Amino acid sequence: MTTTPTGLPPLSDEAVDRIEEAVFAQIAEERDSERAHTALTRRRARRRGWLTAGGVAAAFVVGVLVTPAILNATGVSSSGSSVAAAPEGTTATPHALSGIAKDMSQSAGGAASSAGGSSSSASTARDVIRTGSATVQVDDVRKAADALAALAKKYGGFVESQQIGSAQGPVATDGGMVPPPSGDGWVTLRVPVSDLDAVMDALRAQGTVLATSLGTNDVTTATTDLRAQIDSLTASVTRLTQLMSQATSVADLLTAETALTDRQSQLQSAQQQLKDLESQVAMSSVQVTLVREAPAAADPAGFGDGLAAGWKGLIVSLNAVVIALGFLLPWLALALVVVLIVWAIVRARRSRRTRAATAERRQDAGSDSSSDSDSDSETQKP
């Protein structure tokens, strides 16, 4: 027995339109729900990011501003403010790393407290900068400068700077001394502080010492503060280096790196300042101004001395005249050129005027002759 397939009942156009509208509406609802879910997820992620950044910033501000003040007020020692590092094999959480600045400031405060205690125990050692200056009258400034260089080398020092000849103006040195402009030369020596008195005494062998002075400057407070600052910054750099190795997010890594760069810059600056002060404490600065001896005044005692003095005066006068002529010669040449140009212009104008006057006289003479001929012809007419 055979069966004939039964077909679906035919649908009208209105039914097809209703089915299509229902399908399209369902698709649009699914898309809208997906978009709403995606937007909600993004808002939640953005909110979590802002909360994390706010927590890091708040922890940084609290660690930098509030914690040092609390530590200074309570007088917490370094043993109580130290922060234990994470044990090996464990991973630091972002919440722990958000207190980078707090840990840094705590370790810095502890190091500063320990440095302050050590410095107070060794308060008997003072850092004093000693300086000296002298004005010496010598026969030859250059030879005296070489002798001073040898003197500094003998005592284990060196020549820091020097100038031979008349100075253009006052020159400041590291020791804070300015040589007088009238000096013929000056030399700045750096010698060990223990040999400063010996060097000042040895200046008498170089010439006539006209004036001397010694100065001292106690910089113990400055060096103590710098050493404490260096210890604090060194501890901070070590702590930040450890925290960078434990960072688990880019934000924590950037925060630690920024703080580490700033601390390293401060550490290098403090180390350089301390190095300069220690150098000035260990090596004293001696400023020596060299002045030539004044020449003896001429005192002729006879005819020969008077003749020699007159001859020298004549030579000096002739030299002055030659110098004056040499100075005036370019100006005389320029004046001669100007005079020649003016003379040429005046001569050209005069020649033009002469030619014009001659032409006028010739014209006048021609007109007179023509008038005479006309009068003669009129008289000859009957």
C-alpha positions as a Python dict, from the first residue, in 0.01 Angstrom:
ca = {
    (1, 'M'): (0, 0, 0),
    (2, 'T'): (138, 337, -89),
    (3, 'T'): (98, 655, 114),
    (4, 'T'): (95, 1001, -26),
    (5, 'P'): (286, 1268, 166),
    (6, 'T'): (70, 1520, 326),
    (7, 'G'): (190, 1882, 286),
    (8, 'L'): (172, 2164, 539),
    (9, 'P'): (-124, 2385, 517),
    (10, 'P'): (-51, 2699, 323),
    (11, 'L'): (23, 3012, 530),
    (12, 'S'): (-104, 3349, 451),
    (13, 'D'): (119, 3653, 411),
    (14, 'E'): (-3, 3797, 737),
    (15, 'A'): (98, 3482, 928),
    (16, 'V'): (446, 3490, 772),
    (17, 'D'): (489, 3855, 872),
    (18, 'R'): (385, 3780, 1229),
    (19, 'I'): (636, 3492, 1253),
    (20, 'E'): (919, 3709, 1118),
    (21, 'E'): (839, 3994, 1356),
    (22, 'A'): (840, 3755, 1652),
    (23, 'V'): (1178, 3606, 1549),
    (24, 'F'): (1335, 3952, 1497),
    (25, 'A'): (1200, 4074, 1831),
    (26, 'Q'): (1351, 3775, 2013),
    (27, 'I'): (1689, 3833, 1845),
    (28, 'A'): (1684, 4204, 1943),
    (29, 'E'): (1600, 4115, 2304),
    (30, 'E'): (1893, 3872, 2320),
    (31, 'R'): (2131, 4137, 2180),
    (32, 'D'): (2009, 4399, 2425),
    (33, 'S'): (2057, 4162, 2718),
    (34, 'E'): (2413, 4080, 2602),
    (35, 'R'): (2497, 4451, 2569),
    (36, 'A'): (2358, 4530, 2912),
    (37, 'H'): (2557, 4244, 3066),
    (38, 'T'): (2878, 4364, 2894),
    (39, 'A'): (2826, 4727, 3008),
    (40, 'L'): (2761, 4612, 3366),
    (41, 'T'): (3078, 4401, 3363),
    (42, 'R'): (3283, 4697, 3236),
    (43, 'R'): (3140, 4929, 3501),
    (44, 'R'): (3222, 4680, 3774),
    (45, 'A'): (3579, 4639, 3641),
    (46, 'R'): (3622, 5017, 3618),
    (47, 'R'): (3489, 5059, 3972),
    (48, 'R'): (3732, 4796, 4104),
    (49, 'G'): (4021, 4973, 3923),
    (50, 'W'): (3931, 5310, 4076),
    (51, 'L'): (3898, 5154, 4421),
    (52, 'T'): (4238, 4987, 4387),
    (53, 'A'): (4406, 5310, 4270),
    (54, 'G'): (4238, 5505, 4551),
    (55, 'G'): (4358, 5253, 4807),
    (56, 'V'): (4716, 5274, 4677),
    (57, 'A'): (4709, 5656, 4682),
    (58, 'A'): (4556, 5666, 5029),
    (59, 'A'): (4817, 5422, 5161),
    (60, 'F'): (5096, 5627, 5001),
    (61, 'V'): (4969, 5952, 5156),
    (62, 'V'): (4924, 5791, 5497),
    (63, 'G'): (5271, 5634, 5481),
    (64, 'V'): (5448, 5953, 5374),
    (65, 'L'): (5263, 6220, 5576),
    (66, 'V'): (5097, 6059, 5875),
    (67, 'T'): (5333, 5776, 5973),
    (68, 'P'): (5654, 5988, 6013),
    (69, 'A'): (5467, 6237, 6234),
    (70, 'I'): (5331, 5955, 6452),
    (71, 'L'): (5675, 5794, 6477),
    (72, 'N'): (5840, 6123, 6573),
    (73, 'A'): (5569, 6195, 6834),
    (74, 'T'): (5583, 5853, 6998),
    (75, 'G'): (5961, 5805, 6963),
    (76, 'V'): (5941, 5453, 6826),
    (77, 'S'): (6281, 5287, 6797),
    (78, 'S'): (6414, 5111, 6493),
    (79, 'S'): (6348, 4766, 6641),
    (80, 'G'): (5978, 4841, 6685),
    (81, 'S'): (5927, 5004, 6344),
    (82, 'S'): (6098, 4746, 6127),
    (83, 'V'): (5879, 4549, 5890),
    (84, 'A'): (5942, 4182, 5829),
    (85, 'A'): (5990, 4080, 5468),
    (86, 'A'): (5776, 3814, 5308),
    (87, 'P'): (5915, 3463, 5362),
    (88, 'E'): (6070, 3279, 5073),
    (89, 'G'): (5835, 3078, 4857),
    (90, 'T'): (5534, 3303, 4929),
    (91, 'T'): (5380, 3564, 4703),
    (92, 'A'): (5292, 3911, 4829),
    (93, 'T'): (4936, 4020, 4774),
    (94, 'P'): (4844, 4352, 4608),
    (95, 'H'): (4690, 4467, 4938),
    (96, 'A'): (5025, 4420, 5113),
    (97, 'L'): (5210, 4599, 4836),
    (98, 'S'): (4975, 4896, 4855),
    (99, 'G'): (5154, 4998, 5177),
    (100, 'I'): (5489, 5052, 5003),
    (101, 'A'): (5527, 5409, 5116),
    (102, 'K'): (5429, 5319, 5473),
    (103, 'D'): (5691, 5044, 5499),
    (104, 'M'): (5946, 5274, 5339),
    (105, 'S'): (5885, 5558, 5584),
    (106, 'Q'): (5889, 5321, 5883),
    (107, 'S'): (6226, 5173, 5785),
    (108, 'A'): (6360, 5524, 5718),
    (109, 'G'): (6249, 5645, 6061),
    (110, 'G'): (6414, 5349, 6232),
    (111, 'A'): (6741, 5402, 6050),
    (112, 'A'): (6738, 5772, 6135),
    (113, 'S'): (6678, 5694, 6506),
    (114, 'S'): (6967, 5448, 6518),
    (115, 'A'): (7194, 5693, 6334),
    (116, 'G'): (7101, 5969, 6577),
    (117, 'G'): (7191, 5748, 6873),
    (118, 'S'): (7530, 5656, 6730),
    (119, 'S'): (7610, 6018, 6649),
    (120, 'S'): (7519, 6134, 7001),
    (121, 'S'): (7748, 5870, 7150),
    (122, 'A'): (8036, 5999, 6936),
    (123, 'S'): (7968, 6369, 6991),
    (124, 'T'): (8328, 6431, 7101),
    (125, 'A'): (8455, 6413, 6739),
    (126, 'R'): (8392, 6750, 6572),
    (127, 'D'): (8405, 6826, 6199),
    (128, 'V'): (8577, 7164, 6163),
    (129, 'I'): (8683, 7334, 5839),
    (130, 'R'): (9004, 7536, 5884),
    (131, 'T'): (9117, 7792, 5629),
    (132, 'G'): (9406, 8037, 5604),
    (133, 'S'): (9506, 8338, 5398),
    (134, 'A'): (9816, 8549, 5363),
    (135, 'T'): (9958, 8839, 5162),
    (136, 'V'): (10326, 8796, 5073),
    (137, 'Q'): (10556, 9049, 4908),
    (138, 'V'): (10802, 8879, 4670),
    (139, 'D'): (11061, 8973, 4408),
    (140, 'D'): (10928, 8745, 4131),
    (141, 'V'): (10563, 8641, 4139),
    (142, 'R'): (10602, 8342, 3905),
    (143, 'K'): (10895, 8196, 4097),
    (144, 'A'): (10706, 8242, 4421),
    (145, 'A'): (10404, 8060, 4276),
    (146, 'D'): (10628, 7767, 4175),
    (147, 'A'): (10780, 7762, 4523),
    (148, 'L'): (10433, 7752, 4681),
    (149, 'A'): (10336, 7460, 4457),
    (150, 'A'): (10648, 7272, 4575),
    (151, 'L'): (10561, 7359, 4937),
    (152, 'A'): (10209, 7216, 4903),
    (153, 'K'): (10346, 6899, 4741),
    (154, 'K'): (10597, 6861, 5025),
    (155, 'Y'): (10315, 6845, 5281),
    (156, 'G'): (10098, 6611, 5073),
    (157, 'G'): (9877, 6879, 4922),
    (158, 'F'): (9823, 7036, 4582),
    (159, 'V'): (9754, 7364, 4402),
    (160, 'E'): (9379, 7406, 4359),
    (161, 'S'): (9395, 7720, 4144),
    (162, 'Q'): (9625, 8010, 4065),
    (163, 'Q'): (9651, 8327, 3861),
    (164, 'I'): (9965, 8516, 3766),
    (165, 'G'): (9933, 8878, 3654),
    (166, 'S'): (9685, 9155, 3723),
    (167, 'A'): (9336, 9020, 3782),
    (168, 'Q'): (9039, 9148, 3583),
    (169, 'G'): (8828, 9152, 3896),
    (170, 'P'): (8770, 8976, 4226),
    (171, 'V'): (8761, 8597, 4195),
    (172, 'A'): (8570, 8378, 4444),
    (173, 'T'): (8719, 8045, 4551),
    (174, 'D'): (8579, 7739, 4728),
    (175, 'G'): (8720, 7869, 5055),
    (176, 'G'): (8511, 8182, 5021),
    (177, 'M'): (8810, 8417, 4989),
    (178, 'V'): (8846, 8688, 4726),
    (179, 'P'): (9197, 8819, 4642),
    (180, 'P'): (9234, 9197, 4618),
    (181, 'P'): (9227, 9334, 4261),
    (182, 'S'): (9560, 9514, 4318),
    (183, 'G'): (9747, 9185, 4366),
    (184, 'D'): (9992, 9071, 4100),
    (185, 'G'): (9898, 8707, 4149),
    (186, 'W'): (9734, 8459, 4383),
    (187, 'V'): (9762, 8088, 4457),
    (188, 'T'): (9511, 7864, 4637),
    (189, 'L'): (9668, 7563, 4812),
    (190, 'R'): (9496, 7256, 4959),
    (191, 'V'): (9699, 7095, 5239),
    (192, 'P'): (9613, 6846, 5516),
    (193, 'V'): (9448, 7016, 5811),
    (194, 'S'): (9717, 6887, 6046),
    (195, 'D'): (9987, 7070, 5844),
    (196, 'L'): (9806, 7405, 5810),
    (197, 'D'): (10010, 7578, 6082),
    (198, 'A'): (10337, 7447, 5937),
    (199, 'V'): (10247, 7574, 5590),
    (200, 'M'): (10152, 7918, 5726),
    (201, 'D'): (10489, 7937, 5904),
    (202, 'A'): (10674, 7829, 5588),
    (203, 'L'): (10531, 8125, 5395),
    (204, 'R'): (10787, 8350, 5565),
    (205, 'A'): (11060, 8184, 5361),
    (206, 'Q'): (10892, 8290, 5035),
    (207, 'G'): (10907, 8666, 5103),
    (208, 'T'): (10783, 8936, 5333),
    (209, 'V'): (10453, 8836, 5492),
    (210, 'L'): (10237, 9147, 5506),
    (211, 'A'): (9920, 8994, 5656),
    (212, 'T'): (9787, 8655, 5767),
    (213, 'S'): (9454, 8522, 5892),
    (214, 'L'): (9308, 8188, 6006),
    (215, 'G'): (8943, 8085, 6009),
    (216, 'T'): (8737, 7791, 6136),
    (217, 'N'): (8388, 7669, 6057),
    (218, 'D'): (8222, 7393, 6261),
    (219, 'V'): (8009, 7174, 6030),
    (220, 'T'): (7946, 6890, 6274),
    (221, 'T'): (7570, 6943, 6269),
    (222, 'A'): (7558, 6938, 5890),
    (223, 'T'): (7769, 6622, 5856),
    (224, 'T'): (7569, 6443, 6129),
    (225, 'D'): (7241, 6523, 5958),
    (226, 'L'): (7377, 6411, 5622),
    (227, 'R'): (7503, 6079, 5762),
    (228, 'A'): (7166, 6012, 5925),
    (229, 'Q'): (6990, 6102, 5601),
    (230, 'I'): (7218, 5868, 5404),
    (231, 'D'): (7147, 5576, 5643),
    (232, 'S'): (6773, 5640, 5619),
    (233, 'L'): (6777, 5663, 5240),
    (234, 'T'): (6992, 5350, 5210),
    (235, 'A'): (6740, 5152, 5417),
    (236, 'S'): (6455, 5288, 5205),
    (237, 'V'): (6629, 5190, 4881),
    (238, 'T'): (6688, 4836, 5012),
    (239, 'R'): (6325, 4799, 5121),
    (240, 'L'): (6190, 4932, 4788),
    (241, 'T'): (6416, 4695, 4594),
    (242, 'Q'): (6267, 4401, 4786),
    (243, 'L'): (5912, 4524, 4726),
    (244, 'M'): (5976, 4558, 4352),
    (245, 'S'): (6083, 4193, 4336),
    (246, 'Q'): (5755, 4096, 4510),
    (247, 'A'): (5522, 4307, 4292),
    (248, 'T'): (5236, 4114, 4131),
    (249, 'S'): (5075, 4394, 3928),
    (250, 'V'): (5188, 4671, 3700),
    (251, 'A'): (5044, 4941, 3930),
    (252, 'D'): (5244, 4815, 4230),
    (253, 'L'): (5558, 4786, 4019),
    (254, 'L'): (5526, 5143, 3886),
    (255, 'T'): (5461, 5282, 4235),
    (256, 'A'): (5766, 5109, 4380),
    (257, 'E'): (5984, 5209, 4085),
    (258, 'T'): (5884, 5577, 4114),
    (259, 'A'): (5955, 5584, 4487),
    (260, 'L'): (6286, 5399, 4435),
    (261, 'T'): (6404, 5649, 4170),
    (262, 'D'): (6325, 5943, 4396),
    (263, 'R'): (6501, 5787, 4694),
    (264, 'Q'): (6813, 5703, 4487),
    (265, 'S'): (6834, 6062, 4364),
    (266, 'Q'): (6811, 6196, 4720),
    (267, 'L'): (7072, 5943, 4835),
    (268, 'Q'): (7323, 6045, 4566),
    (269, 'S'): (7276, 6414, 4645),
    (270, 'A'): (7330, 6360, 5018),
    (271, 'Q'): (7639, 6147, 4953),
    (272, 'Q'): (7792, 6416, 4729),
    (273, 'Q'): (7727, 6690, 4988),
    (274, 'L'): (7883, 6480, 5263),
    (275, 'K'): (8183, 6405, 5039),
    (276, 'D'): (8243, 6776, 4975),
    (277, 'L'): (8222, 6864, 5346),
    (278, 'E'): (8455, 6579, 5444),
    (279, 'S'): (8704, 6694, 5178),
    (280, 'Q'): (8702, 7048, 5318),
    (281, 'V'): (8746, 6914, 5672),
    (282, 'A'): (9038, 6690, 5576),
    (283, 'M'): (9215, 6938, 5342),
    (284, 'S'): (9245, 7302, 5446),
    (285, 'S'): (9239, 7583, 5192),
    (286, 'V'): (9519, 7842, 5197),
    (287, 'Q'): (9476, 8158, 4987),
    (288, 'V'): (9811, 8331, 4920),
    (289, 'T'): (9816, 8673, 4750),
    (290, 'L'): (10152, 8754, 4590),
    (291, 'V'): (10254, 9121, 4559),
    (292, 'R'): (10568, 9244, 4388),
    (293, 'E'): (10806, 9469, 4576),
    (294, 'A'): (10777, 9839, 4488),
    (295, 'P'): (11076, 9967, 4283),
    (296, 'A'): (11312, 10205, 4455),
    (297, 'A'): (11256, 10573, 4377),
    (298, 'A'): (11522, 10754, 4168),
    (299, 'D'): (11756, 10966, 4382),
    (300, 'P'): (12031, 11116, 4165),
    (301, 'A'): (12343, 11176, 4372),
    (302, 'G'): (12555, 11350, 4104),
    (303, 'F'): (12597, 11470, 3746),
    (304, 'G'): (12617, 11116, 3605),
    (305, 'D'): (12301, 11005, 3782),
    (306, 'G'): (12120, 11321, 3668),
    (307, 'L'): (12237, 11265, 3309),
    (308, 'A'): (12116, 10903, 3322),
    (309, 'A'): (11781, 11012, 3464),
    (310, 'G'): (11746, 11283, 3195),
    (311, 'W'): (11834, 11034, 2921),
    (312, 'K'): (11573, 10790, 3054),
    (313, 'G'): (11318, 11071, 3063),
    (314, 'L'): (11400, 11165, 2703),
    (315, 'I'): (11361, 10804, 2590),
    (316, 'V'): (11029, 10781, 2770),
    (317, 'S'): (10909, 11106, 2611),
    (318, 'L'): (11017, 10998, 2262),
    (319, 'N'): (10845, 10666, 2316),
    (320, 'A'): (10530, 10849, 2413),
    (321, 'V'): (10551, 11069, 2103),
    (322, 'V'): (10599, 10766, 1877),
    (323, 'I'): (10303, 10593, 2037),
    (324, 'A'): (10092, 10908, 1992),
    (325, 'L'): (10191, 10934, 1625),
    (326, 'G'): (10112, 10569, 1571),
    (327, 'F'): (9774, 10624, 1731),
    (328, 'L'): (9698, 10938, 1524),
    (329, 'L'): (9829, 10809, 1188),
    (330, 'P'): (9513, 10610, 1093),
    (331, 'W'): (9294, 10907, 1185),
    (332, 'L'): (9516, 11145, 980),
    (333, 'A'): (9492, 10914, 680),
    (334, 'L'): (9115, 10904, 711),
    (335, 'A'): (9100, 11284, 742),
    (336, 'L'): (9320, 11322, 432),
    (337, 'V'): (9085, 11101, 229),
    (338, 'V'): (8785, 11304, 343),
    (339, 'V'): (8962, 11632, 253),
    (340, 'L'): (9051, 11501, -95),
    (341, 'I'): (8692, 11400, -160),
    (342, 'V'): (8559, 11739, -48),
    (343, 'W'): (8822, 11922, -257),
    (344, 'A'): (8726, 11716, -568),
    (345, 'I'): (8358, 11796, -520),
    (346, 'V'): (8424, 12172, -475),
    (347, 'R'): (8653, 12180, -778),
    (348, 'A'): (8394, 12005, -996),
    (349, 'R'): (8128, 12255, -890),
    (350, 'R'): (8359, 12548, -962),
    (351, 'S'): (8445, 12415, -1309),
    (352, 'R'): (8075, 12375, -1389),
    (353, 'R'): (8006, 12729, -1274),
    (354, 'T'): (8297, 12863, -1483),
    (355, 'R'): (8173, 12687, -1795),
    (356, 'A'): (7822, 12816, -1737),
    (357, 'A'): (7948, 13174, -1695),
    (358, 'T'): (8156, 13150, -2013),
    (359, 'A'): (7858, 13025, -2210),
    (360, 'E'): (7645, 13310, -2079),
    (361, 'R'): (7907, 13569, -2177),
    (362, 'R'): (7929, 13424, -2527),
    (363, 'Q'): (7553, 13440, -2564),
    (364, 'D'): (7550, 13800, -2445),
    (365, 'A'): (7827, 13892, -2687),
    (366, 'G'): (7639, 13734, -2981),
    (367, 'S'): (7320, 13920, -2899),
    (368, 'D'): (7507, 14252, -2876),
    (369, 'S'): (7672, 14205, -3217),
    (370, 'S'): (7337, 14122, -3382),
    (371, 'S'): (7175, 14433, -3237),
    (372, 'D'): (7463, 14654, -3366),
    (373, 'S'): (7429, 14514, -3721),
    (374, 'D'): (7056, 14583, -3716),
    (375, 'S'): (7107, 14943, -3614),
    (376, 'D'): (7368, 15000, -3890),
    (377, 'S'): (7133, 14867, -4157),
    (378, 'E'): (6858, 15097, -4040),
    (379, 'T'): (7083, 15402, -4060),
    (380, 'Q'): (7190, 15320, -4416),
    (381, 'K'): (6829, 15318, -4543),
    (382, 'P'): (6724, 15654, -4727),
}
